[in-house]
Amino acid sequence: MLEGLDKINWQGIKDSAGHSSEEIPILLQQLTSSNTALRRRAINDLGLRINLDYYVSAATIQVIPFLIDLLKTESIEDKHLILSELGEMISPTSELSSKEAHNASAEGLPALGNLEIAKGLFTYLRFLHHEEAQVRLRAVRLFQSYPIFADEYGPSIMQEICERCKQETDPKIKREAIYALRAVFRNYEIALSDKVEECKAFIKELES
């Protein structure tokens, strides 16, 4: 967990406020604490350092893999807050096609940030079925954002969200899952071309 954290020259990397990132490793370590107050203060402070005013910095790019690493660790608590932070870091690049958005040089740091977040796809899909409602909710909302995942994953994403819609008993999460399904259908329409009518019918059924 957090392997390689001490190998990065954090002092030489600027955060979203233009300051040195030397305190960021401490904040990441605090996310592993059993102290709830300390963890939540750390995630809040981390957000201010790597996502201030939604600005993607060099520090943001370095932090994202560690956040995904924490999500994969069973013992880590407050996963819903980590998912929320990742969701807020997704940068919209509406003028680019989905294919172009996966070109790391397309839009500099924002595009790189999206690429790093996209690497956690299968972790996010797993969390759609997490026992904690807050985790399921944040995972569902992550798929409502701009399409950062490659088109080839469109069918898998749709299938998992459809399954969540069928199983979900919490009205709020089910409503958010329907919004996510609409977004997936819109964002990956070409990849889902052979499932257009099926998707439309399923959404209509859910909303009735």
Secondary structure, DSSP 4 states (H G I P E B T S, - for coil): --TTGGGS-GGGSB-TTSSB-TTHHHHHHHTT-S-HHHHHHHHHHHHHHH-GGG---HHHHHHHHHHHHHHH-TT---HHHHHHHHHHTPPP-TTS-HHHHT-TTSSSHHHHHHHHHHTTHHHHHHHTT-SSHHHHHHHHHHTTSS--S-GGGHHHHHHHHHHHHHH---HHHHHHHHHHHHHHHHHTTTTTGGGHHHHHHHHHHHH-
